[in-house]
Amino acid sequence: MITVALPKGRLLHTAIHKLSRAGVHIEEPFNRALISVTENQERRAIFIKDQDVPLYVEYGIADIGICGKDNIWEKDCDVYELLDLHFGACKMVVAGKQPLEDYRKSQFLKVTTKYPNIATDFFNQKGLPIELIKLSGSVELGAVLNLGDVIVDIVKTGKTLKENNLQILESIAPISARLIVNRASFVMKHSDIELIYRRLKNDSDD
């Protein structure tokens, strides 16, 4: 049996559709179900938060998973990242009210974010000392109310930033849904995983 970790939320419907086209027919969760097994008992899906998918795959609870690149990057889990699935596209950005150059004379830059590891790596490369303020949601509010100087977050259209008088100061990286695989499973269940990978790749290339 192959166990697939899938993200609840905005990526789920497309992930299930992509898997179905690849021959893995998983029903969308009904009545808050967390586990779904295919009729032939060959595939099992677990439905979890996007940010937890890399952990479930790393620890072998799931053989493969689909999640956003942002969470793979932030969690830094020991998994294989096999494929960009080309959906759920957005970008990781630095946003705020003033250009970053305005803060270079400050002792440190206050950064509000849900992604402390990504933010730390980015500003270390810039040579800017920072104070991190980790938030769980409504990151934009941190900059609006001056909890932080800037935010690091994912942006799709930029509409929320604009509505809150914030602007993108720098783009860090493009983000999209990715297929990840547990390292041991890739060896022990290679033929099954390779088949799913090839079908997903062909679908993404179309």
N, C-alpha and C positions, 0 to 999 in steps of 0.2 A: 504493500500500500504506500502511495505517495501522499504525504500531508502537505497542504498548501496553506500558508498564512496569508490572509487577505485583510486589507485595511478597511475598517468601517469608515463611512463618510464619503467624501466627494469622489474618491478614486474607485470605490467598490463596484459600481454598476459597470463601468468600462472594463475593469479588471476581469469580472465574470464573463463579460461579452468576449473579450480577447481569448480567455481560456476556453470558452465554448468553441470558438473558431479553430482552436488548436486541439480539439477533441477531448477536452476536460470539461465535462458538463456538470456544473455546480449550480444548485438552486440558490437564489438570494435568500438570506436569512429571514425566517418567518417568526414573528412574535418574540423578537429579541434573542433568537437562538444563537448560540456561540459556536456550534459545531454542525457541519453538514456532511453526510456521507453519500457518495454516488450510489446508484442502484446496484451496480456490479461490485460494490465494496472495494474498488481498486483505488479510489481517490477520496481523500477526506479534506475538508476545508475548515479552518478555524478563523473566526472573525474577531479581530482585535484592533486596538488603536494603531494608527499608522506608525507612530514612533516606537511601538513595541515589536513590530514585525522583525527588524534586524536581530533583536535579542532572542526571540523564539526560534529563528533560523540558526543563529550562532550556537545555541545550546541544544539543537537537534530535536526540539519539540516539533518543529516543522522542517521538512526537507527543502522546500523552496518557498519563496515569498515574493509578493509584489508590494512595493512601497515607494514613497518619494525619495529622490536622491538626497534631499535635505536631511532626512532621518538616518540614512546610511552614513552620511558624512558626519553628522553630529554624534551618533552613537559610536562610530569607529569600531564596529564589530568585526570579528574575524570570519568573514563570509566571502564567497565569490560573487562578484557583481557581473552577471553574464550578459545582460542585454538592456539597452535603452528601449523602452516600449512605446515611446513617442506619444504619450498622452499625459494629461495633468500638467501641461507645461506652464511654468511660471519662472520667476528668477529671484535669487537671493540678493538683497540690496542693503545698502546703508541709506537711511532717509532721515531728514531733519529739517530744521527751519533755515539754517545757515550753512554755507560751504564748509567742508572739513578744514580748509586752510585757516578759517577764523579761529579754530581751536588749537592750532599748533603752538601758540604761546602759552596755553593753559598748562597747569601742572599735570592734569590728566583729563581724559575725556570720559564722561559718564555715558555708558551704553546700556540701554534697556533692550532685552531680547529673550526669546525662548531658546536661543541657540548659543549658549555661552562658549562652547568649544569652537564653533565656526567663527564667532566674533573675535575670540582671543587670537586665533590663528591669523585672521585677516589683519587685525591692527598690529600684531607683532611684526608682520611683514612690512607694514607701513612705518614701523618705528614710532608708533603713537602709544604712550602709556594710557591705560584705561582703567576705569572702575566699572565692574560689571554689576548690573542689577537684573536678576533673572525674574521674568514674569511668566505666567501661565497663559495669559490671554490679553486681548485688547492692548497689544504692544504699542500701537500708535499713541494711545493716551499718555504713555510715559513721556513722549516728547512734547505733546500738546500742553501738558500740565507741568512741564519742566522737571519731572522726576529724573529724566536723563537728557543729555544734550542731543543724542541721536538714537535711532533704533536700528537693529539688524533683524530683518524679517523677510518672508517671502511675499512677493507681489505678483498679481496676475495682470490686472488692468491699470493699477495705480489710482483707481477711482477713490478708494478710501483715503489714501494719502492726500489727494487733491481736496477732498471734502473737509479735511482737517488741517489744511494750509501747510502741508508738508510736501517736500520734494525729494526725488531720488538724487542722492549725492554721488553715489558710486554703485555700479553693478558688480557683485561679487562673482556670481556664477549662474548659468542656466540650470533649472531644476525640472525634472520630469519623473514619471514612474519608471522603476527599474525592476528587473527580475534578478533575485539573489538566491544563492544556493548554499546549503550547509556543506562544508568541506568533506566531511565523512560520507554524507549521502551522495555526493557527486561521484565518489568512488564506488560505494556499495550498490547504488541504484542508478548507475551511469546510463544504462540503455534507456530506461524510462524517462529520466530527466533530459537526456539528449534529444529524445523524440519531442518532448514538450518544447524544449528550447528551439529546435529547428522549425517547428510549426509556428511558434510565436515570432520567430525571426522572419520567416517568410511572410507572415501576415503584416508585420511592421514595415517590411520592405516594399509591400504593394502600394 
